[in-house]
């Protein structure tokens, strides 16, 4: 699963502190959800317009409404819709107050189709609440329902990478040997004899990682077959058909994703140690 979120940002003044702060806000919001923001910036409307025909995938678009040109952010929104339909979300922001924004939008509505405004948000950054505005928009963009299955796929992907490294470590290319068997062989053949040489603290870390890694394998295997459900308290979820106790809740998506990535990195670091 992809960890990067590709963003195309149109802003006619890229050198201001305000723009740098907005970029940092977006990067931090995505980072706290376990993603890395990959932002491509353009200051000219025509350059951003040309980029729309590139083969690169952009997950969403951000644009200043008040561009230093005859075009506005709404013109850019139209270009995005012409090229991409309604698949990607668009965030437009303005330094104007809300009364001016409403007037601008109403003026456009006199001449444009209503459906160009599907899947987009438009807010003022003059109210000192831009971080909240960006976070709300990004939550909508990531589409929490779809993220459940995306996170399930990420469990499969991250474990597949670990399994591959484990096979290399053991020099085991037998396709009949399961991930679980590789795990057990590794700790029996490569690690156990060295555990007695570890300090008490390192032994605790060793035992903790082994336990968490084992649980990760069980969770990966259980999530191979799932059903979806809904809880009024915690929202949507997916749970294992084999073990209903293993589930991923909509309310814990960010926590699950970050913990998965952290554990994967610790396992890879552990596999790379030279004392085995």
N, C-alpha and C positions, 0 to 999 in steps of 0.2 A: 504494500500500500504506500501511496505517496505521502511523504511527510512535509513536502513543500507546497505552499499556496502561492500561485503566480498571480500577481496583481499588476495591472496597467494603470498608471497614475498620470493624469493630465493636470498640470499646474503651471501657469505662465510665469511664476516667480519661484524657482526652486531653491533660491539662496536664502530665503527668510528663515528666521528662527521659528516662526509659526508653522511653516511647512515641515521643518525638521521635527518639531514637537508632534505634529500629526502623524508623521511616519513612525516615530517612536511609539506613539499610542497604538497604532495598528500592529506593529511588530510585537509589542508587549502582550496585547490581547491574544494574538495568535500563538505566541510563545507559551502563554499560560494554559493554552488548550493543547499543547504538545505539537504544534506546527511551527514551521519556519517560513516567514514571509519572504518571498522573492519579488521585490518591487522593481519594475521597469518604469522609468520616469521620462516624460516628454513635456517640454514647455511650449511647443508649437502645435496648434490644432492639426495642421496638415501632416506633421510627422506622426502624431498619434493616430490619425485617420489611416495613414499608410500601414501602420503596424497592425491594424485590424485584419488585414488580408494575409498576415503571416501565418505560417503553419503552427506557430507556438500556441499552446493552450493557455488561456488566461481564465482563472477561476472567478474573478470579478474585477470590476472597473471602479476607479475613484476619479472624480473630476471636480475642479473648482467650477462654480457656475459663472463667475464674473471674470471671464477670460479677457486678456488684453488684445482683443481682435473683434471683428464683426460677429464671430460665432460665439455662442454661449455653451455652457455645459449641457443644455437641452439639445442643442444641435449635435453635440457629441453623442448624447443618448440616442438620437435618431440614427446616427451612423452605426452605432453598436447594434441597434435593433435590425438595421438593414443587413448587417453582416452575420450576426449571431442569433437573430430571433430573440427569444426570451429565455434562453438557457442560462445566461450569466446575469448575475445581479449587478446593479449599478448604484453607486453612492455618489450623490451630488451634494456639495456643501457650498454655503455662501456666507460672506461676512455681513450681508444685509440682515435687517431684522425680519421677523416673520411676516409683518404686514407687506413689506416690499416683496418678499418671496411669493406670497400668495398672489400678489398683483402680477408678478412675472409669469407664474404658472397659468393663471387665468387668461392672460394675454395669449399665451401659446395655445391654450385649449380652444381659442376662437378659430384657429387655423389648422390644428393638428387632430389626429385621431386619438381618442382616449387610450387606446391600447398600447401606445408607446410608453405609457407609464407603468406597465406591468413589471413586477419584479425589480422595483427600484425604491430608493428612499431619498429624501431631499430635506436637509436640515440646515439651520443657522448655527454658525460657530461663534456668534456674538453673545451667546448666553452663558459662556463659561462652562458648558456641559458637554463639550465635544467628545470627551472620553466616553461618557454614557451613550451618546448618540452612535459613535462608532461601534461600541460593544454590542448595542442592541441590533444594529444592522448586521454585524458579523455573525451573531447568533442565528439570525434568520437565514443568512447566506449558507451557513454550514448545514442547515436543515437537519435537525436533531434526529428525526425519524430515520433518514437514510444513513446517518452517522452510526447508528447501531450496527447495521450490517457491514458498514465500512470498517468499524473497529473489529468486528468478528473476523473479517478478511485480514486485518492487520495482525491478529493473533496467529493466523496461519502463516503469513509471510515472514514475520519476525522469527517464528520457531523454525521455519524452513531454512532460514539463514544460519541459525544456531546449529541445526542438525547437520548442515553441510560442513560447517567448521569442525564439528565433532567427528564426522567421518574422516576428515583430513587429519585430525589429531590422532585418531586411532588407526589410520590407514586401512579403513574398512569400507570396501566398495560393494559389499554384499547387499543387494536390494531386498533380500528377505529379512534382514536385520532391522527391526523397528527402531524408532527414535528412543523408545523406552529401553530397549536392550543396549543401544549404544551408550545411553546415560549410565546404566548399571555397570557396563563393562569399563567405562571410563573411571568411575569411582573405585571399582574393584582393582583394576590393573594399574592405573596411572597415578592414583592419588592416595589410596588408603595407606600404603606403606610409608608415605611421607607425613601423614597426619601426626604421628607421634613426635615429630620433630618441631611441630609448631608451638608457638607460645599459647598460653590459655586464651588470650584475646583472639588470636588468629584462628584457634580451634572453634571458638564461638562463631566467628564470622564464616568460617568454612561450613559448619553445621547449618547455619542460618541460610546461606546461599544454596546448599544442597537441598534443603527442605523447600525453599521457595522455587527452585528450578524444577523439582519433582512436581510440585503443585501446578506449575505453569504447563508442564507436559500434560498432566491430567486435564487441565482446563482446555488446552488446545484440542485434545482428543474429544472431549465432551462437546465442544462448540462446533464439531463437524456436522452435527444434526441438531437443529434448533427449531423452536416455535416462537412466535411473537405474541405478546400480550400487552395489557395495559393495566396500570394500577392508579387509582385516583390519588394516592399519596405521592407516588414517585414517577408517574408518567409511563411512557412506553418502555418495554424491555424485551430482550430475547433470552430464552433459557434453553438449556440442554434437554433434549428428549430423553437422554439416558440418565441424567442426574438433574432434576429440576432445581436442586439447590445451587447449581452453577448457573448464574445469570448475569447479564449486563443491563443495568438500569440506565434509562435516559438521564436521570439525575446525577449519575456518577461517571458520565462519559469522559470528562476531562481528567478526572482522577485515575480512571482505568488506563487511559492512553499514556499518561505521563508515567505511571507505575510500570506499565509494560515496557516502555522505552528505557526506563532506568534499570530495570532488572536485566533486560537484554544486554545493555552496555556493561553491566557488572559481570554477566556470564562470559561475554567476549573477552573482557579483561582477565578473568579467571583462566580461560582457555589459553590465553597468551602468556601466562606466567611460565618461567623457565625452570622452576625447581621441580617440575614433575619428572 
